């Protein structure tokens, strides 16, 4: 793919969960050298760029989202020299590189937090975080009633230097992830330095973790629904998320990216993980002087119903595209149940309703005007691994709550590349080498070598969709108009003439275009749209 200015507007980015992508050392954990080795595979697939999950030095309490040093590489994944090789290799073949940056919280082993623990209450070191006295006669109760998104109180009490129980610190996730206090100007200055460190190494931008976070209500009052975040596993506490001051951070970060873009014409991207109640609030994050893009999660969370999909797509096109940005569509990521499983249970064999719906949803997403992000393994049709034994689970949600209901390990199992038995080519070690999470036997059916050899596979569907998408001009600038369609069918035509239709039902219906489709998610004879199927056409005979 040729590089283009404003490349991000219609880019397709592949999310690399580094520890589960490809292991080059034989220790059972994916690494940066493994990502570099996998670049030809990604080039063949046809993506524009990759987003790398955190690889910074970390005690790995939340798989790298607890950062101890923002300007280095954890030896588990390689070193800065290997990182530089990866960026250079990606640039040679035209693949952009985005880093995952975590500005809401750090690791409890970050030097500044260790300094804060050793310091006195009221000190400058503690002012970098949210330290507060507890309530009750001896401060034995947390400062407010907020709960962590990972379950349990959002506060942990420290032991002071004299051995007495002391203040509490805020962590909206795990206790090992203390929240930064962005009302302290030191924090903003430090992250400006961090951005420049990585931009100077040649990256193309950042995916921003918890981009609606950072600032908390200045008075840290009690919440009317303190367990809402843990119950929904979403950032819905209005006192902890989506505070108005956060927009000034994104204006500052955008100005830094624009500075680098002005130097060489190579545009740097900011894409935010923004979880807010409405598309209209979402749009505020992608105004022309803030983030370039923000993930639109409503498509991911929509039930498999034509009316639900039409509603969220319409709202996004109206409210987000109207800002001058483009919608950033996602169907999955490292925090969600895999699409095949989410759309149809049981789906452990990858066939049947869940797989058909996941294929149709992929074509729908790739047809929509804007950008799209693909989570690794979705292009293989991988199902969620739902039967991991308790003793291998690593998700802090499980260890804090004891519940398997919302654990994320099942979508993070290392990818299968080849062979008939684990480790399926994932690790370069001996056949007895064990990936950090066990791979089920049925992963043999999803290995990349099989997927590439089978023209009916998920992989070929994604590859063909990406090739057609790349051939259609100005997709990111495109418009969308709904077509009349029978109940249970969603059909639209873009400004460039591409028609996409999805049959959400199980019975076949007349297609909106009479000819044979350019591409379909399953067998699709001319004039008919089978159930649980999506198809694309180019033609003037659509039923407008």
matplotlib code that plots the C-alpha trace (Angstrom):
import matplotlib.pyplot as plt

x = [0.0, 1.3, 1.8, -0.6, -1.1, -4.0, -3.3, -5.1, -8.6, -9.2, -6.4, -6.8, -4.6, -3.8, -3.6, -0.6, -0.8, 2.9, 3.1, 0.7, 1.8, 5.1, 7.9, 11.5, 13.3, 11.6, 10.5, 6.8, 6.2, 5.9, 8.4, 9.4, 11.7, 8.7, 6.6, 9.4, 9.4, 5.7, 5.7, 5.6, 2.5, 0.8, 2.0, 0.4, -2.8, -2.9, -3.0, -1.7, -0.2, 0.2, -0.6, 1.7, 0.4, 2.7, 6.2, 7.7, 9.4, 6.7, 6.0, 3.2, 0.4, -1.9, 0.3, 2.2, -0.6, 1.2, 4.2, 7.4, 9.4, 7.8, 11.0, 12.5, 11.7, 11.1, 13.8, 10.9, 10.2, 13.6, 15.4, 15.5, 17.9, 15.3, 12.6, 14.5, 15.0, 11.2, 10.3, 12.9, 11.6, 8.0, 8.8, 10.6, 7.5, 5.1, 3.6, 3.0, 3.8, 1.6, 2.6, 0.2, 0.7, -0.9, -1.3, -4.0, -2.0, 1.4, 3.0, 3.3, 6.9, 7.4, 10.2, 7.9, 5.4, 8.1, 9.3, 5.7, 5.4, 8.6, 7.6, 5.5, 1.8, 1.4, 4.8, 5.5, 6.1, 2.6, 1.1, 1.9, -0.8, -4.1, -3.2, -5.8, -6.6, -9.2, -12.5, -13.5, -12.1, -8.7, -8.8, -9.7, -12.3, -11.4, -11.6, -14.7, -16.9, -15.6, -14.9, -12.2, -13.2, -11.4, -13.6, -13.3, -12.5, -10.6, -8.4, -5.6, -4.1, -0.3, 1.9, 3.9, 7.6, 6.9, 5.0, 1.5, -1.4, -1.5, -3.0, -4.9, -4.1, -6.5, -6.4, -9.3, -7.9, -5.7, -3.8, -0.6, -1.8, -1.9, -3.6, -1.6, -2.8, -3.0, -3.9, -0.2, 1.7, 4.7, 2.6, 1.8, 5.4, 6.7, 4.3, 5.4, 8.9, 7.8, 5.9, 9.0, 11.2, 9.2, 8.5, 12.2, 12.6, 10.5, 7.0, 3.9, 1.7, 0.0, -3.0, -4.0, -5.2, -8.2, -8.3, -11.4, -9.6, -6.7, -8.6, -10.9, -13.4, -11.2, -13.2, -13.3, -16.9, -18.9, -20.6, -24.3, -23.5, -20.0, -20.0, -21.0, -17.6, -17.0, -20.5, -20.3, -16.5, -16.7, -15.7, -19.2, -18.5, -18.9, -16.7, -13.7, -13.9, -14.7, -13.8, -13.6, -9.9, -8.8, -9.4, -6.5, -4.2, -5.2, -4.8, -1.2, -0.5, -1.9, 0.3, 3.4, 2.3, 1.7, 5.2, 6.7, 4.5, 5.5, 9.2, 8.9, 5.3, 4.8, 1.6, 1.6, -1.6, -3.4, -6.2, -7.9, -9.6, -12.7, -15.6, -18.3, -22.1, -23.0, -21.7, -22.0, -19.7, -17.4, -17.2, -15.8, -12.5, -11.9, -12.3, -9.8, -7.3, -7.6, -7.3, -7.3, -9.5, -11.2, -12.4, -16.1, -17.1, -20.8, -20.5, -18.6, -21.3, -24.3, -26.5, -26.7, -29.8, -30.2, -31.9, -29.2, -26.4, -28.2, -28.7, -25.1, -23.8, -26.1, -25.2, -21.5, -21.8, -23.8, -21.9, -18.3, -17.8, -19.3, -16.3, -14.0, -12.5, -13.6, -15.2, -12.8, -14.6, -13.8, -15.3, -12.9, -9.7, -7.7, -10.3, -13.3, -14.7, -13.7, -16.2, -17.0, -17.9, -19.7, -22.0, -23.0, -22.7, -21.3, -18.6, -15.6, -15.3, -15.4, -18.3, -22.0, -23.8, -21.1, -18.6, -21.0, -22.0, -18.4, -17.5, -20.5, -19.6, -16.0, -17.2, -19.7, -16.9, -14.5, -17.3, -18.0, -16.4, -13.6, -10.8, -10.9, -8.9, -8.5, -7.5, -4.9, -6.5, -9.8, -8.5, -8.1, -11.7, -10.3, -12.9, -12.7, -10.9, -13.5, -12.2, -8.8, -8.2, -8.2, -4.6, -3.4, -5.6, -3.6, -6.3, -6.3, -10.1, -10.3, -7.8, -9.7, -13.2, -12.9, -15.3, -14.7, -17.6, -15.5, -12.0, -9.9, -7.4, -9.6, -9.0, -5.3, -4.2, -1.1, -1.7, -1.4, 1.0, 1.6, 1.6, -0.8, 0.0, 0.9, 2.8, 1.7, 4.7, 4.2, 7.5, 10.8, 11.7, 11.3, 8.0, 7.6, 7.9, 4.8, 3.2, 2.4, -1.3, -2.2, -3.5, -6.4, -5.9, -8.6, -6.3, -4.7, -7.7, -7.0, -3.2, -2.1, -0.6, -3.9, -5.7, -3.5, -3.9, -7.7, -9.4, -12.6, -10.9, -11.5, -8.0, -8.8, -12.1, -10.1, -7.4, -9.8, -11.8, -8.7, -7.6, -10.9, -11.1, -7.6, -8.7, -11.7, -10.7, -11.2, -13.0, -12.3, -14.0, -17.0, -20.7, -23.3, -27.0, -29.3, -31.2, -34.7, -34.5, -36.7, -36.8, -33.6, -31.5, -29.1, -28.1, -26.4, -24.6, -21.5, -20.7, -18.3, -21.0, -20.1, -23.2, -23.0, -25.8, -26.0, -28.8, -29.0, -31.7, -31.3, -33.6, -32.5, -33.9, -33.7, -30.3, -30.4, -28.3, -29.2, -25.7, -23.1, -21.4, -17.8, -17.2, -19.4, -18.9, -20.4, -21.9, -24.1, -25.8, -26.8, -30.0, -30.1, -28.7, -28.5, -29.0, -26.1, -24.3, -22.8, -21.9, -20.5, -21.5, -20.5, -23.3, -26.0, -28.9, -29.2, -32.7, -32.3]
y = [0.0, 3.4, 5.9, 8.8, 12.0, 11.7, 8.0, 7.3, 8.3, 5.0, 2.9, -0.6, -1.3, -4.7, -5.0, -7.0, -8.4, -8.9, -11.7, -13.8, -13.1, -15.0, -16.1, -15.9, -17.0, -20.2, -18.9, -19.2, -15.5, -13.5, -10.7, -7.8, -10.0, -12.3, -9.3, -8.4, -12.0, -11.8, -8.6, -10.4, -12.2, -8.9, -7.3, -10.2, -9.7, -6.1, -4.0, -0.4, -0.5, -2.3, -1.3, -2.9, -3.7, -2.5, -3.9, -1.5, -2.7, -3.9, -6.5, -7.7, -7.6, -6.5, -7.7, -4.5, -2.0, -1.5, 0.4, 0.8, 2.6, 4.3, 4.8, 1.3, -2.3, -5.1, -7.8, -10.2, -8.7, -7.6, -4.3, -0.9, -2.1, -4.8, -2.2, 0.0, -2.9, -3.6, 0.0, 0.1, -3.2, -2.1, 1.2, -0.6, -2.5, 0.4, -0.7, 2.0, 1.4, 2.7, 2.2, 1.7, 4.4, 4.2, 7.7, 7.1, 4.9, 3.4, 0.4, 0.4, -0.3, 2.9, 4.9, 7.9, 5.7, 4.0, 7.5, 8.5, 5.5, 6.4, 10.1, 11.8, 12.6, 16.0, 15.7, 16.6, 13.0, 12.0, 14.9, 13.1, 10.5, 10.6, 10.1, 11.0, 10.4, 7.7, 8.2, 6.9, 7.5, 6.1, 6.6, 3.0, 3.6, 4.6, 8.3, 7.7, 4.8, 4.3, 0.7, -0.4, -1.6, -4.8, -5.3, -4.3, -0.8, 1.7, 2.6, 0.8, 1.8, 2.2, 1.5, 4.7, 4.8, 4.6, 1.4, 2.8, 2.4, 5.6, 7.2, 5.6, 5.8, 5.6, 2.9, 2.6, -0.7, -3.1, -2.0, -2.4, 0.4, 3.7, 6.5, 9.5, 12.9, 14.9, 18.1, 18.1, 19.8, 17.4, 14.6, 16.4, 17.5, 13.9, 12.5, 15.2, 13.9, 10.3, 11.1, 12.8, 9.9, 7.4, 9.9, 10.5, 6.7, 7.0, 5.7, 6.8, 7.4, 6.2, 4.2, 5.9, 3.6, 4.9, 8.2, 9.4, 9.0, 10.9, 13.6, 12.9, 15.2, 17.6, 16.8, 13.0, 12.8, 9.7, 8.1, 7.5, 4.1, 3.2, -0.3, 0.7, 0.4, -3.1, -4.2, -3.0, -3.3, 0.1, 3.6, 4.9, 6.6, 10.3, 11.4, 9.4, 9.6, 12.0, 15.1, 18.3, 19.0, 15.9, 17.7, 20.1, 17.0, 15.9, 19.4, 19.4, 15.9, 16.8, 19.9, 17.7, 15.3, 18.2, 19.5, 16.2, 16.0, 19.5, 18.4, 15.7, 15.6, 12.1, 12.4, 11.0, 9.6, 9.7, 7.2, 7.0, 4.3, 6.4, 4.9, 7.5, 7.3, 8.8, 9.2, 13.0, 12.9, 10.6, 13.2, 15.8, 13.8, 13.9, 17.6, 19.1, 20.0, 16.9, 13.2, 12.2, 9.2, 7.4, 3.8, 3.5, 0.6, 0.7, -1.5, -4.1, -4.1, -4.0, -7.2, -9.1, -7.3, -5.2, -2.3, -2.2, -2.0, 0.6, 2.8, 2.8, 3.3, 6.2, 7.9, 7.5, 8.9, 11.8, 12.8, 11.7, 12.1, 15.5, 16.7, 16.3, 13.0, 9.6, 6.8, 4.2, 0.9, -2.1, -5.5, -6.9, -6.3, -7.8, -7.1, -8.7, -12.1, -13.2, -12.3, -15.9, -16.9, -13.6, -14.0, -17.6, -20.2, -22.8, -21.9, -23.8, -25.6, -22.3, -23.4, -22.6, -19.5, -17.7, -18.1, -17.1, -13.9, -13.1, -13.3, -11.1, -8.5, -8.4, -7.5, -4.9, -3.2, -3.1, -1.6, 1.3, 4.7, 5.4, 3.4, -0.2, -2.0, -5.8, -7.8, -10.5, -13.9, -12.5, -13.0, -16.7, -17.0, -18.0, -18.7, -17.7, -20.3, -20.7, -23.7, -22.5, -24.0, -21.7, -22.3, -20.8, -17.7, -14.5, -11.8, -9.6, -9.4, -13.1, -12.8, -9.9, -11.2, -15.0, -14.8, -16.2, -14.2, -11.3, -12.7, -11.7, -14.6, -16.5, -14.0, -13.8, -17.4, -17.4, -17.6, -21.0, -20.7, -24.3, -28.0, -30.4, -29.8, -27.0, -24.8, -24.7, -22.9, -20.0, -20.6, -21.4, -23.7, -27.5, -29.1, -29.5, -25.7, -24.3, -21.0, -18.7, -19.7, -23.2, -23.6, -26.1, -29.0, -27.6, -24.6, -26.9, -26.1, -22.4, -22.3, -19.7, -22.2, -23.9, -20.5, -19.3, -22.6, -22.6, -19.9, -20.3, -19.3, -16.3, -15.2, -15.0, -13.2, -10.5, -10.3, -10.1, -7.4, -5.4, -5.6, -4.4, -1.7, -0.5, -0.3, 1.9, 5.6, 7.9, 5.4, 7.4, 10.4, 8.4, 9.0, 6.4, 6.2, 3.5, 1.5, 0.1, -3.5, -6.2, -6.7, -8.2, -6.9, -3.9, -2.4, 0.8, 2.4, 4.6, 7.6, 5.7, 3.3, 0.3, -1.4, -3.5, -5.7, -7.9, -10.4, -10.7, -13.4, -17.0, -17.2, -16.0, -12.7, -10.9, -9.1, -5.3, -5.7, -8.3, -9.1, -11.5, -9.8, -8.7, -10.4, -12.2, -13.7, -17.1, -18.6, -15.9, -16.6, -13.6, -11.9, -13.7, -12.8, -15.9, -15.8, -14.6, -13.3, -10.0, -9.1, -6.2, -5.0, -2.2, -1.3, 1.2, -1.2, -1.1, -0.5, 3.1]
z = [0.0, -0.8, 2.0, 1.8, 3.8, 6.1, 5.8, 9.0, 7.8, 6.1, 7.5, 8.6, 11.7, 13.1, 16.8, 17.9, 21.4, 21.6, 24.2, 22.1, 18.5, 17.9, 20.2, 18.8, 22.0, 23.0, 26.4, 25.6, 25.4, 22.2, 21.7, 19.4, 17.3, 16.8, 15.6, 13.1, 11.8, 11.3, 9.3, 5.9, 7.0, 7.9, 4.6, 2.7, 4.7, 3.5, 6.7, 6.8, 10.2, 13.5, 17.1, 19.6, 23.1, 25.9, 25.9, 28.5, 31.7, 34.0, 36.7, 34.4, 37.0, 34.1, 31.2, 30.7, 31.4, 34.7, 33.4, 35.5, 32.9, 29.9, 27.9, 27.6, 26.6, 29.1, 28.6, 28.3, 24.9, 23.7, 24.0, 22.3, 19.6, 18.6, 18.7, 16.3, 14.0, 14.1, 13.2, 10.4, 9.0, 9.1, 7.4, 4.5, 3.6, 4.2, 7.6, 10.2, 13.8, 16.7, 20.4, 23.2, 25.8, 29.3, 30.8, 33.4, 35.7, 36.1, 38.0, 41.8, 40.9, 39.0, 40.7, 41.3, 43.1, 45.2, 46.1, 47.1, 49.4, 51.1, 51.4, 54.1, 53.6, 51.9, 50.1, 46.5, 45.7, 46.9, 45.0, 41.7, 42.7, 44.5, 48.2, 50.8, 54.4, 55.2, 56.8, 60.2, 63.7, 62.7, 58.9, 58.5, 55.8, 52.2, 51.3, 49.1, 48.0, 44.5, 43.2, 40.9, 37.4, 38.3, 41.4, 45.0, 46.4, 44.3, 47.2, 49.0, 52.3, 52.8, 55.8, 56.6, 57.4, 61.1, 60.7, 61.3, 58.9, 56.9, 53.8, 51.0, 47.2, 44.3, 41.7, 39.3, 38.1, 40.2, 43.4, 41.4, 39.0, 41.0, 39.1, 38.1, 39.4, 36.2, 38.2, 39.0, 36.1, 36.6, 35.1, 31.8, 31.4, 32.0, 29.3, 26.9, 27.3, 26.9, 23.6, 22.2, 23.2, 21.0, 18.2, 18.0, 17.4, 14.3, 15.3, 13.6, 16.6, 19.7, 20.8, 24.1, 26.9, 28.9, 27.0, 28.8, 32.1, 33.6, 35.5, 38.4, 40.1, 42.2, 45.4, 44.9, 46.2, 46.8, 43.8, 43.6, 42.0, 43.2, 41.7, 38.2, 36.7, 38.1, 37.2, 33.6, 33.3, 31.7, 32.6, 33.6, 36.9, 35.9, 38.8, 37.6, 33.9, 31.1, 33.1, 30.9, 31.7, 29.7, 26.4, 27.2, 27.4, 23.9, 22.5, 23.9, 22.5, 19.1, 19.0, 19.6, 16.8, 14.5, 15.3, 14.1, 11.1, 10.0, 10.0, 7.4, 6.2, 7.8, 9.7, 13.3, 14.7, 18.0, 18.5, 21.8, 23.8, 24.5, 26.4, 26.9, 27.1, 23.7, 20.2, 20.7, 23.7, 21.7, 19.0, 21.4, 21.6, 17.8, 17.2, 14.8, 17.5, 19.7, 18.9, 15.3, 16.0, 18.9, 18.9, 18.4, 20.6, 20.0, 16.9, 19.0, 21.7, 19.5, 19.5, 16.3, 15.0, 11.9, 13.7, 16.4, 13.9, 11.8, 14.9, 16.0, 12.5, 11.9, 15.1, 14.4, 10.9, 12.1, 15.2, 14.7, 11.0, 11.4, 13.3, 10.4, 11.7, 10.5, 12.5, 13.9, 13.7, 15.9, 16.3, 18.9, 21.0, 23.7, 26.4, 24.6, 23.9, 20.4, 17.7, 16.6, 20.2, 20.9, 17.9, 18.5, 21.2, 21.1, 18.6, 19.8, 16.5, 14.6, 12.4, 12.4, 13.3, 15.2, 12.4, 9.7, 11.6, 12.4, 8.7, 7.8, 10.5, 9.2, 5.7, 7.1, 9.1, 6.2, 4.0, 6.4, 5.6, 8.0, 9.7, 11.0, 13.6, 13.5, 16.6, 16.0, 15.4, 14.1, 10.6, 11.5, 12.9, 16.3, 18.9, 22.5, 24.7, 27.3, 29.3, 30.6, 34.0, 37.0, 37.8, 34.5, 34.5, 34.8, 34.5, 37.6, 37.2, 38.1, 40.9, 42.5, 42.1, 41.8, 38.9, 35.4, 33.9, 32.5, 32.3, 29.3, 29.1, 26.6, 23.8, 24.5, 24.0, 21.7, 18.0, 16.1, 13.1, 12.0, 12.9, 14.6, 18.3, 20.7, 20.5, 16.8, 15.6, 18.1, 19.8, 18.3, 21.2, 21.3, 20.7, 24.5, 24.9, 26.6, 25.6, 28.5, 28.1, 26.9, 23.4, 22.9, 20.4, 18.1, 17.3, 14.7, 12.5, 12.7, 12.1, 9.6, 7.2, 6.8, 6.6, 3.8, 1.9, 2.1, -0.1, 1.9, 5.2, 7.3, 6.3, 2.6, 3.4, 5.3, 2.6, -0.2, 1.6, 2.3, -1.3, -2.6, 0.1, -1.0, -4.6, -3.8, -3.7, -0.7, 1.4, 4.6, 3.1, 2.0, 2.6, 3.4, 2.4, 3.6, 1.0, 1.5, 2.6, 4.1, 7.9, 9.2, 6.4, 6.5, 3.1, 2.2, -0.7, -0.3, -2.3, -4.5, -5.5, -3.3, -2.0, 1.1, 2.5, 5.5, 6.2, 10.0, 9.8, 8.9, 5.8, 2.4, 1.0, -2.3, -2.7, -3.2, -6.4, -9.1, -10.2, -8.7, -5.7, -5.8, -2.5, 0.0, 3.4, 2.3, -0.8, -2.4, -5.8, -7.9, -6.7, -3.4, 0.0, 2.2, 6.0, 8.2, 5.1, 3.9, 0.4, -1.7, -5.1, -7.4, -9.7, -10.7, -10.4, -6.6, -5.4, -4.3]

ax = plt.figure().add_subplot(projection="3d")
ax.plot(x, y, z, "-o")
ax.set_aspect("equal")
plt.show()
